Amino acid sequence: MIIYFDNAQNKISIAAQVEEKILSGLNTVAEQHKLPSKTEVSVTLVTDEEIHQLNKQYRNVDRPTDVLSFALDEGDEPALLDAPEEHLLGDIIISAETAQRQGEEFGHGLEREIVYLSVHGLLHLLGYDHIKEEDKKIMRTKEEEAMKAIDLGEDRFKYNA
């Protein structure tokens, strides 16, 4: 999988290891779904303000959110002779500020939260959803499979009360 990563915000410090885990999580999902190696996705970290504007513009929801996925699937591009075809899957936009807050709220920190949101966003690009309860269970199972594969599974973050 070809992954373009852009930290387009400067409010939350993102360590290099977090970017590496994002790439690992996305590659794990790609392997689990047998995506072609020329599949492209971009991940962009933004501020709450920026994701708020995107959420309002594209979903008509006037508040920030944690992650947005925009499917591209531009299948009508001209093919190059004797060249492997690229598949532009889409864009994943994540609010670093919201990821930090949610990581603290859920008790597992920024790294797990931001990687989880990346995996969640990619699964949306692959057609998974969580509106119906049965679909939500399937999506959550796929998310957790990917997170466990890169040692960020929920069981690692459960604390004794």
C-alpha positions as CSV (number, residue, x, y, z in Angstrom):
1,M,0.0,0.0,0.0
2,I,1.2,3.5,-0.8
3,I,0.5,5.8,2.2
4,Y,1.0,9.5,2.2
5,F,1.2,11.0,5.6
6,D,1.0,14.7,6.4
7,N,1.0,16.3,9.8
8,A,-0.7,19.6,8.8
9,Q,-1.1,20.9,12.3
10,N,1.2,22.2,15.0
11,K,-0.9,22.1,18.2
12,I,-0.2,18.5,19.2
13,S,3.3,17.0,19.0
14,I,3.3,13.8,17.0
15,A,6.3,11.5,17.7
16,A,7.9,9.6,14.8
17,Q,6.9,6.4,16.4
18,V,3.3,7.4,16.1
19,E,3.6,7.9,12.4
20,E,5.3,4.5,12.1
21,K,2.5,2.9,14.0
22,I,-0.1,4.6,11.8
23,L,1.7,3.2,8.7
24,S,1.9,-0.3,10.3
25,G,-1.8,-0.2,11.2
26,L,-2.9,0.8,7.7
27,N,-0.6,-1.8,6.1
28,T,-2.0,-4.5,8.4
29,V,-5.6,-3.6,7.2
30,A,-4.3,-3.6,3.6
31,E,-2.8,-7.1,4.1
32,Q,-5.9,-8.4,5.8
33,H,-8.1,-7.2,2.9
34,K,-5.6,-8.3,0.3
35,L,-5.4,-4.8,-1.2
36,P,-3.1,-4.4,-4.2
37,S,0.3,-2.9,-3.5
38,K,-0.5,0.1,-5.7
39,T,-3.5,1.1,-3.5
40,E,-3.0,4.7,-2.4
41,V,-4.4,6.4,0.7
42,S,-3.5,9.7,2.4
43,V,-3.7,10.5,6.1
44,T,-3.7,14.1,7.2
45,L,-3.6,15.3,10.8
46,V,-5.4,18.6,11.3
47,T,-6.7,20.9,14.1
48,D,-10.2,20.8,15.5
49,E,-10.9,24.0,13.6
50,E,-10.0,22.5,10.3
51,I,-11.9,19.3,10.8
52,H,-14.9,21.3,12.0
53,Q,-15.0,23.2,8.7
54,L,-14.7,20.0,6.7
55,N,-17.4,18.3,8.7
56,K,-19.7,21.3,8.2
57,Q,-18.9,21.5,4.5
58,Y,-19.2,17.9,3.6
59,R,-21.5,16.4,6.2
60,N,-23.5,19.5,7.2
61,V,-22.5,18.8,10.8
62,D,-21.5,22.0,12.6
63,R,-18.9,20.7,15.1
64,P,-15.5,19.1,15.1
65,T,-15.2,15.3,14.8
66,D,-12.3,12.8,15.3
67,V,-12.0,11.4,11.8
68,L,-13.4,11.9,8.3
69,S,-12.9,9.5,5.4
70,F,-13.3,10.7,1.8
71,A,-13.4,7.9,-0.8
72,L,-11.9,8.7,-4.2
73,D,-12.1,5.5,-6.2
74,E,-11.1,7.2,-9.4
75,G,-11.4,4.2,-11.6
76,D,-11.7,6.1,-14.9
77,E,-8.0,7.2,-15.0
78,P,-6.2,6.3,-18.2
79,A,-4.0,3.2,-17.8
80,L,-0.3,3.4,-18.7
81,L,0.9,0.7,-21.0
82,D,2.9,-2.1,-19.3
83,A,2.6,-0.3,-15.9
84,P,0.7,-1.5,-12.8
85,E,-2.5,0.4,-12.3
86,E,-2.7,2.5,-9.2
87,H,-5.9,2.6,-7.2
88,L,-6.6,5.9,-5.4
89,L,-8.7,4.7,-2.4
90,G,-9.1,8.0,-0.6
91,D,-8.2,10.4,2.2
92,I,-8.4,10.1,5.9
93,I,-8.5,13.3,7.9
94,I,-7.9,13.1,11.7
95,S,-8.1,15.9,14.3
96,A,-4.9,15.5,16.4
97,E,-6.6,17.6,19.1
98,T,-9.6,15.4,19.4
99,A,-7.4,12.3,19.2
100,Q,-5.4,13.6,22.2
101,R,-8.5,14.3,24.2
102,Q,-10.1,10.9,23.4
103,G,-6.9,9.1,24.2
104,E,-6.8,10.7,27.6
105,E,-10.5,10.1,28.2
106,F,-10.3,6.4,27.2
107,G,-7.1,5.9,29.2
108,H,-4.9,4.6,26.4
109,G,-3.1,7.7,25.2
110,L,-2.6,9.6,21.9
111,E,-0.6,6.8,20.1
112,R,-3.3,4.2,20.3
113,E,-6.1,6.6,19.6
114,I,-4.6,8.2,16.5
115,V,-3.7,4.8,15.1
116,Y,-7.2,3.5,15.9
117,L,-8.7,6.5,14.1
118,S,-6.5,5.8,11.1
119,V,-7.5,2.1,11.0
120,H,-11.2,3.1,11.5
121,G,-10.9,5.6,8.6
122,L,-9.4,3.1,6.2
123,L,-12.1,0.6,7.0
124,H,-14.7,3.2,6.1
125,L,-12.9,3.7,2.8
126,L,-13.2,-0.1,2.3
127,G,-17.0,0.1,2.8
128,Y,-17.4,-0.8,6.5
129,D,-19.8,1.2,8.6
130,H,-21.2,1.2,12.1
131,I,-24.7,2.6,11.7
132,K,-26.5,-0.7,12.2
133,E,-25.5,-2.7,15.3
134,E,-24.6,-5.9,13.3
135,D,-22.3,-3.8,11.0
136,K,-20.8,-2.1,14.0
137,K,-19.8,-5.5,15.5
138,I,-18.1,-6.5,12.3
139,M,-16.3,-3.2,12.0
140,R,-15.1,-3.2,15.6
141,T,-13.8,-6.8,15.1
142,K,-11.8,-5.7,12.1
143,E,-10.4,-2.7,13.9
144,E,-9.4,-4.8,16.9
145,E,-7.7,-7.5,14.7
146,A,-5.6,-4.8,13.1
147,M,-4.7,-3.1,16.4
148,K,-3.7,-6.4,18.0
149,A,-1.5,-7.3,15.0
150,I,0.6,-4.2,15.8
151,D,0.5,-4.6,19.6
152,L,-2.0,-1.9,20.3
153,G,-5.0,-4.1,21.1
154,E,-7.5,-3.2,23.7
155,D,-6.3,-6.0,26.0
156,R,-3.0,-4.2,26.3
157,F,-4.6,-1.1,27.7
158,K,-7.0,-2.7,30.2
159,Y,-6.0,-1.7,33.8
160,N,-6.9,-3.3,37.0
161,A,-9.5,-1.2,38.9
